[in-house]
Amino acid sequence: MTVSGLTVAVIMGVMLLFFIFSGYYLFAALGGVALISGLAFWGPGVFQLIYFSLFKYCKDYGLLAVPLFVLMGQLLNQSGVAGRLFDNLSLALGKQRGGMAVAATMIAILFAATTGIVGASVVSMGLLFTKPMLEAKYNKSLTAGVIISGGTLGILIPPSIMLVFMGSAANVSVGKLFYGAMVPGVLLSIAYIVYIKVISIVKKDYAPPLPEEVLAQHTKGEILKGCIVNVLPVALVIFSVLGAIWLGWCPATEAAALGVLASFCIALFTHSINKEVIQNTLIESIKLTGMVYAVSAFGNLFVTVFMRLGCSSAVTNLFAALPLGKWGVFVLMMAVIFLLGFLMDWIAVCMITIPIFVPIATAAGFDACYFLSMMALIMQTAFLSPPMAASIFYFQGVAKDDITTAETIRGVWPFMGIQIAVFILCTVFPQIVTWLPNHLVG
């Protein structure tokens, strides 16, 4: 009996969700569904497909950027630059209401470009900022919202591991994706800072200025010198990556290697390199890289089987037949991505949706770079959305008893509203996303 591609797609989707929510590792769920479906609906020939699919994936040169970006972020985190920069910026902005929250957001923007993994970013920022902000009598919900929203910028502001992964999966220039996501990321950052300033003025007890006796312990010259000395290393790393791509020196993978070199030099010059640091850096980098590669390799296998069984074309035809028009289909696809985003890891969402949605989007007339950038933006919103908000759980693991889950959720709602507003703005005015990559890369 011949089974239609749409029926197989539904069966594979249900099986995948069942395995994921049953507690299986994501790579095992993806590979297991691919193998079972291939044997059931195709036959023993699936084994040969598995071999060639995994072999082809392992040869993907673009994905070499993933371990390099992970290593770059780990090296920079070990240097302790973020903690020193936060202390100096907090003092520099200490006379203002909300100054410490603005400092935390500014540092999150800078370090979003070096961490690349949401969990690592939120945890790092939480460890650095939570205690000082609470000691300064900051509102607990505002503290949580600032840290979580800032840490989540790591998937949007380049060089982002997620953007590298998305570009490889969709066969789109990673450089174009970097620049496509840059402007929305900057807009979000500015909107966060504006909100912090407004709420600190409207509700004066939310974000008080630092006490005069604390500010009097440091001269303006010392504070300015500390800010410059600690900003320069981060700027050097960012320029070594984005500058190399922008100036045409090399593509994203080679630029990632330059970023590793710059991070190593910073850690070396700040006397942060020793045997223990190197060991921890390598172990954490191997763990993160192994996770990304295992999930993406078996995710690639899942996609290959999915397409070979005719599921992709069946789903594409279904979306094309919907009487929704170009933008109606766009909204529907983004809604699906949003829902999956707070139920699954971002790698799983990418592996499931990119092979299906990108062909639909391009057939409808959307630029692939624009669609993927918007996809990254809406997935960032999903990280903050209860009940399955990953960033909230990352933060609660750091905050523990200092800030309750209810206080954290109250804190993220305004920032989630800002994210949705920026998403709508980029939907109404696509040039916000497309202008920079078209002028710098293409």
C-alpha positions as CSV (number, residue, x, y, z in Angstrom):
1,M,0.0,0.0,0.0
2,T,1.4,3.4,-1.0
3,V,1.3,6.0,1.7
4,S,1.2,9.7,0.8
5,G,4.0,12.0,1.6
6,L,1.8,14.1,3.8
7,T,0.7,11.1,5.9
8,V,4.4,10.1,6.3
9,A,5.2,13.6,7.4
10,V,2.5,13.5,10.1
11,I,3.7,10.1,11.3
12,M,7.3,11.3,11.5
13,G,6.3,14.5,13.3
14,V,4.3,12.6,15.9
15,M,7.0,10.1,16.4
16,L,9.6,12.8,16.9
17,L,7.5,14.7,19.4
18,F,6.8,11.5,21.3
19,F,10.5,10.5,21.6
20,I,11.5,14.1,22.6
21,F,8.9,14.4,25.3
22,S,9.7,10.8,26.5
23,G,13.1,12.1,27.6
24,Y,15.3,10.7,24.8
25,Y,18.4,12.7,23.7
26,L,17.5,14.9,20.8
27,F,20.1,13.3,18.4
28,A,18.8,9.9,19.3
29,A,15.2,10.9,18.7
30,L,16.0,12.4,15.3
31,G,18.2,9.5,14.1
32,G,15.7,6.9,15.5
33,V,12.7,8.4,13.7
34,A,14.7,8.6,10.5
35,L,15.8,5.0,10.7
36,I,12.3,3.6,11.7
37,S,10.5,5.7,9.0
38,G,13.1,4.8,6.3
39,L,12.8,1.1,7.0
40,A,9.0,1.2,7.2
41,F,8.2,3.3,4.1
42,W,11.3,2.7,1.9
43,G,13.2,-0.5,2.9
44,P,16.8,-1.6,3.5
45,G,18.0,1.0,1.0
46,V,17.8,3.5,3.9
47,F,21.1,2.2,5.3
48,Q,23.0,3.3,2.3
49,L,21.2,6.7,2.5
50,I,22.3,7.0,6.1
51,Y,25.9,6.4,5.2
52,F,26.1,9.0,2.4
53,S,24.0,11.5,4.4
54,L,26.3,11.4,7.4
55,F,29.4,11.3,5.3
56,K,28.3,14.4,3.3
57,Y,27.5,16.2,6.5
58,C,30.9,15.6,8.0
59,K,32.5,17.2,5.0
60,D,30.5,20.4,5.4
61,Y,33.3,23.0,5.6
62,G,31.1,25.8,6.8
63,L,30.3,24.0,10.1
64,L,34.0,24.2,11.1
65,A,33.0,27.7,12.3
66,V,30.9,26.2,15.1
67,P,33.8,24.7,17.3
68,L,35.9,27.8,16.6
69,F,33.2,30.2,17.8
70,V,32.6,28.1,20.8
71,L,36.3,28.1,21.7
72,M,36.4,31.8,21.1
73,G,33.6,32.5,23.6
74,Q,35.0,30.2,26.2
75,L,38.5,31.8,26.0
76,L,37.0,35.3,26.4
77,N,34.8,34.3,29.3
78,Q,37.8,32.8,31.1
79,S,39.7,36.2,30.8
80,G,37.3,37.8,33.3
81,V,36.9,40.9,31.1
82,A,33.1,40.9,31.5
83,G,33.2,41.2,35.3
84,R,35.8,44.0,35.3
85,L,33.8,45.9,32.6
86,F,30.6,45.6,34.5
87,D,32.2,47.1,37.6
88,N,33.6,50.1,35.7
89,L,30.4,50.8,33.6
90,S,28.3,50.5,36.7
91,L,30.4,53.2,38.4
92,A,30.4,55.3,35.3
93,L,26.6,55.3,35.0
94,G,26.1,55.0,38.8
95,K,24.6,58.5,39.3
96,Q,21.7,57.7,37.0
97,R,18.6,55.8,37.8
98,G,18.9,52.4,36.1
99,G,22.6,52.9,35.4
100,M,23.6,49.4,36.5
101,A,20.8,47.8,34.4
102,V,22.0,49.8,31.4
103,A,25.5,48.7,32.0
104,A,24.4,45.1,32.2
105,T,22.5,45.5,28.9
106,M,25.5,47.1,27.2
107,I,27.8,44.3,28.3
108,A,25.3,41.7,27.2
109,I,25.3,43.3,23.7
110,L,29.1,43.1,23.6
111,F,29.3,39.6,24.9
112,A,26.4,38.3,22.9
113,A,28.9,38.4,20.0
114,T,31.3,36.1,21.8
115,T,29.2,33.5,23.6
116,G,26.9,32.3,20.9
117,I,25.0,29.8,23.1
118,V,21.9,31.1,25.0
119,G,22.4,28.9,28.0
120,A,26.0,29.9,28.4
121,S,25.2,33.6,27.9
122,V,22.3,33.8,30.4
123,V,24.2,31.8,33.0
124,S,27.3,33.9,32.7
125,M,25.4,37.2,32.9
126,G,23.3,35.9,35.8
127,L,26.4,34.9,37.8
128,L,28.0,38.3,37.1
129,F,25.0,40.7,37.5
130,T,22.4,39.3,39.8
131,K,24.0,39.7,43.1
132,P,25.4,43.3,42.5
133,M,22.0,44.5,41.2
134,L,20.1,43.1,44.1
135,E,22.6,44.5,46.6
136,A,22.0,47.9,44.9
137,K,18.3,47.6,45.8
138,Y,17.2,46.9,42.2
139,N,13.7,45.5,41.7
140,K,13.9,41.7,41.4
141,S,11.7,41.4,38.4
142,L,13.6,44.1,36.5
143,T,16.9,42.5,37.4
144,A,15.7,39.1,36.0
145,G,14.2,40.7,32.8
146,V,17.4,42.7,32.1
147,I,19.7,39.7,32.5
148,I,17.5,37.2,30.6
149,S,16.7,39.5,27.7
150,G,20.3,40.6,27.4
151,G,21.7,37.1,27.6
152,T,19.3,35.9,24.9
153,L,20.7,38.4,22.4
154,G,23.5,35.8,21.9
155,I,21.5,34.0,19.2
156,L,20.8,37.2,17.2
157,I,23.9,39.4,17.3
158,P,26.7,38.0,15.2
159,P,28.9,36.1,15.2
160,S,26.2,33.7,16.4
161,I,26.5,29.9,16.3
162,M,22.8,29.6,15.5
163,L,23.2,31.9,12.4
164,V,26.2,29.8,11.2
165,F,24.1,26.6,11.7
166,M,21.1,28.1,9.9
167,G,23.2,29.3,7.0
168,S,24.7,25.9,6.5
169,A,21.4,24.1,6.8
170,A,19.7,26.5,4.2
171,N,22.8,26.9,2.0
172,V,22.7,30.7,2.5
173,S,25.8,32.9,3.0
174,V,26.6,33.1,6.7
175,G,28.1,36.6,6.1
176,K,24.7,37.8,4.8
177,L,22.9,36.3,7.7
178,F,25.3,38.0,10.1
179,Y,24.5,41.4,8.7
180,G,20.8,40.6,8.2
181,A,20.4,39.9,11.9
182,M,22.7,42.8,13.1
183,V,20.2,45.7,12.7
184,P,17.3,43.9,14.4
185,G,19.7,43.0,17.2
186,V,20.8,46.6,17.6
187,L,17.2,47.8,17.5
188,L,16.3,45.4,20.3
189,S,19.3,46.5,22.4
190,I,18.3,50.2,22.0
191,A,14.7,49.4,22.8
192,Y,15.8,47.5,26.0
193,I,17.9,50.5,27.2
194,V,15.0,52.9,26.5
195,Y,12.6,50.8,28.5
196,I,15.0,50.5,31.4
197,K,15.4,54.3,31.5
198,V,11.7,54.9,31.3
199,I,10.7,52.4,34.0
200,S,13.5,53.6,36.3
201,I,12.1,57.2,36.0
202,V,8.4,56.2,36.3
203,K,9.0,53.8,39.2
204,K,11.8,55.4,41.2
205,D,12.3,52.5,43.6
206,Y,12.9,50.0,40.7
207,A,16.4,51.1,39.8
208,P,18.0,53.6,42.3
209,P,21.3,55.3,41.7
210,L,24.4,54.1,43.5
211,P,25.1,55.7,46.9
212,E,27.4,58.7,46.9
213,E,29.9,57.0,49.3
214,V,30.4,54.2,46.8
215,L,31.0,56.6,43.9
216,A,33.4,58.7,45.9
217,Q,35.8,55.7,46.3
218,H,36.8,56.0,42.6
219,T,38.0,59.0,40.5
220,K,36.5,59.7,37.1
221,G,39.9,59.0,35.5
222,E,40.1,55.6,37.1
223,I,36.6,54.7,35.9
224,L,37.2,55.9,32.3
225,K,40.5,54.1,32.1
226,G,38.9,50.9,33.4
227,C,36.1,51.1,30.8
228,I,38.4,51.7,27.9
229,V,40.9,49.0,28.9
230,N,38.1,46.4,29.2
231,V,36.1,47.4,26.2
232,L,39.0,47.2,23.8
233,P,39.6,43.4,24.1
234,V,35.9,42.7,23.3
235,A,36.0,45.2,20.4
236,L,39.1,43.5,19.1
237,V,37.5,40.1,19.0
238,I,34.3,41.4,17.3
239,F,36.4,43.3,14.7
240,S,38.6,40.2,14.1
241,V,35.5,38.3,13.0
242,L,33.0,40.8,11.5
243,G,35.8,43.1,10.3
244,A,37.5,40.3,8.4
245,I,34.2,39.4,6.7
246,W,33.3,43.0,6.0
247,L,36.7,43.9,4.5
248,G,36.7,40.8,2.4
249,W,39.7,39.2,4.0
250,C,38.1,35.8,4.5
251,P,34.7,34.1,4.9
252,A,33.0,33.2,8.2
253,T,34.9,30.0,9.0
254,E,38.4,31.6,8.6
255,A,37.1,34.7,10.5
256,A,36.1,32.4,13.4
257,A,39.8,31.2,13.5
258,L,40.9,34.9,13.8
259,G,38.4,35.3,16.6
260,V,40.0,32.4,18.5
261,L,43.4,33.9,18.0
262,A,42.3,37.3,19.3
263,S,40.6,35.7,22.4
264,F,43.7,33.7,23.2
265,C,45.9,36.8,23.0
266,I,43.5,38.7,25.3
267,A,43.5,35.8,27.8
268,L,47.3,35.7,27.6
269,F,47.8,39.4,28.0
270,T,45.4,39.6,31.0
271,H,47.3,36.7,32.7
272,S,44.2,34.5,32.6
273,I,45.9,31.5,31.0
274,N,47.0,28.6,33.1
275,K,46.7,24.8,33.0
276,E,43.3,24.8,34.8
277,V,41.9,27.5,32.5
278,I,43.0,25.7,29.4
279,Q,41.7,22.4,30.6
280,N,38.2,23.9,31.5
281,T,38.1,25.8,28.3
282,L,38.8,22.7,26.1
283,I,36.4,20.5,28.1
284,E,33.5,23.0,27.9
285,S,34.2,23.6,24.2
286,I,34.2,19.9,23.4
287,K,30.9,19.4,25.3
288,L,29.2,22.2,23.5
289,T,30.6,21.4,20.1
290,G,29.8,17.7,20.5
291,M,26.2,18.6,21.4
292,V,25.8,20.8,18.3
293,Y,27.4,18.3,15.9
294,A,25.5,15.2,17.3
295,V,22.1,16.9,17.0
296,S,22.8,18.5,13.6
297,A,24.3,15.4,12.1
298,F,21.3,13.2,13.0
299,G,19.0,16.1,12.2
300,N,20.5,16.2,8.8
301,L,19.8,12.5,8.5
302,F,16.2,13.1,9.6
303,V,15.8,15.8,6.9
304,T,17.3,13.6,4.2
305,V,14.9,10.8,4.9
306,F,12.0,13.3,5.2
307,M,12.7,14.6,1.8
308,R,13.4,11.2,0.2
309,L,10.0,10.0,1.3
310,G,8.3,12.9,-0.4
311,C,7.3,14.6,2.8
312,S,8.9,18.0,2.1
313,S,7.2,18.5,-1.3
314,A,3.8,17.3,0.2
315,V,4.0,19.9,3.0
316,T,5.2,22.6,0.6
317,N,2.2,21.9,-1.7
318,L,-0.1,22.0,1.3
319,F,1.1,25.5,2.4
320,A,1.0,26.7,-1.2
321,A,-2.6,25.7,-1.5
322,L,-3.7,27.5,1.6
323,P,-5.9,30.6,0.7
324,L,-3.8,32.9,2.9
325,G,-1.7,34.8,0.5
326,K,2.0,35.5,0.7
327,W,2.0,37.2,4.1
328,G,-0.6,34.9,5.6
329,V,1.7,31.9,4.9
330,F,4.6,33.9,6.4
331,V,2.7,34.6,9.6
332,L,1.6,30.9,9.8
333,M,5.2,29.6,9.4
334,M,6.5,32.1,12.0
335,A,3.7,31.0,14.4
336,V,4.8,27.4,14.0
337,I,8.4,28.3,14.6
338,F,7.4,30.3,17.7
339,L,5.5,27.4,19.2
340,L,8.2,24.9,18.5
341,G,10.8,27.4,19.9
342,F,9.5,27.2,23.4
343,L,9.0,23.4,23.2
344,M,12.3,22.4,21.7
345,D,16.0,23.3,21.5
346,W,16.8,25.8,18.7
347,I,18.8,23.1,16.8
348,A,15.8,20.9,16.6
349,V,13.6,23.7,15.4
350,C,16.1,24.6,12.7
351,M,16.5,21.0,11.5
352,I,12.7,20.5,11.4
353,T,11.6,23.8,9.9
354,I,14.4,25.0,7.6
355,P,14.1,22.3,4.9
356,I,10.4,22.7,4.8
357,F,9.8,26.4,5.3
358,V,12.7,28.0,3.3
359,P,11.6,26.5,0.0
360,I,8.0,27.7,0.7
361,A,9.3,31.2,1.6
362,T,11.5,31.5,-1.5
363,A,8.7,30.2,-3.7
364,A,6.4,32.8,-2.2
365,G,8.9,35.6,-3.1
366,F,10.8,36.1,0.2
367,D,14.5,36.4,0.3
368,A,16.1,33.4,2.1
369,C,18.4,35.7,4.2
370,Y,15.4,37.8,5.3
371,F,13.3,34.8,6.2
372,L,16.1,33.2,8.2
373,S,16.8,36.5,10.0
374,M,13.1,36.8,10.9
375,M,13.1,33.2,12.0
376,A,16.1,33.9,14.4
377,L,14.2,36.9,15.7
378,I,11.0,35.0,16.5
379,M,12.9,32.2,18.1
380,Q,14.6,34.6,20.4
381,T,11.1,35.6,21.6
382,A,10.3,32.0,22.1
383,F,13.2,31.7,24.6
384,L,11.3,34.1,26.9
385,S,7.8,32.7,26.6
386,P,6.4,30.6,29.5
387,P,5.6,27.9,30.2
388,M,8.7,26.3,28.4
389,A,11.0,29.4,28.3
390,A,14.5,28.0,28.3
391,S,16.1,31.3,29.3
392,I,14.0,31.5,32.4
393,F,15.1,28.1,33.5
394,Y,18.7,28.9,32.8
395,F,18.4,32.0,35.0
396,Q,16.6,30.4,37.8
397,G,19.4,27.9,38.1
398,V,21.7,30.8,38.9
399,A,19.3,33.0,40.9
400,K,18.0,30.1,43.0
401,D,16.2,31.5,46.1
402,D,17.1,35.2,45.5
403,I,14.4,35.7,42.8
404,T,11.3,33.5,42.5
405,T,10.1,32.1,39.2
406,A,6.9,34.3,39.4
407,E,9.1,37.4,39.8
408,T,11.2,36.3,36.9
409,I,8.2,35.8,34.6
410,R,6.8,39.2,35.5
411,G,10.2,40.7,34.6
412,V,10.4,39.1,31.1
413,W,7.0,40.1,29.9
414,P,7.9,43.7,29.0
415,F,11.0,42.6,27.1
416,M,9.0,40.0,25.3
417,G,6.6,42.7,24.2
418,I,9.6,44.7,22.9
419,Q,10.8,41.7,20.9
420,I,7.4,41.3,19.3
421,A,7.2,45.0,18.5
422,V,10.6,44.8,16.7
423,F,9.5,41.7,14.9
424,I,6.4,43.5,13.6
425,L,8.5,46.5,12.6
426,C,10.9,44.3,10.6
427,T,7.8,42.6,9.0
428,V,6.3,45.9,7.9
429,F,9.6,47.3,6.8
430,P,11.7,44.4,5.4
431,Q,14.5,46.8,4.4
432,I,15.5,46.9,8.1
433,V,16.8,43.4,7.6
434,T,17.8,43.4,3.9
435,W,19.5,46.7,3.4
436,L,22.8,46.0,5.2
437,P,23.5,42.5,3.8
438,N,22.6,43.7,0.3
439,H,25.0,46.6,0.5
440,L,27.9,44.9,2.3
441,V,27.8,41.4,1.0
442,G,25.9,41.3,-2.2
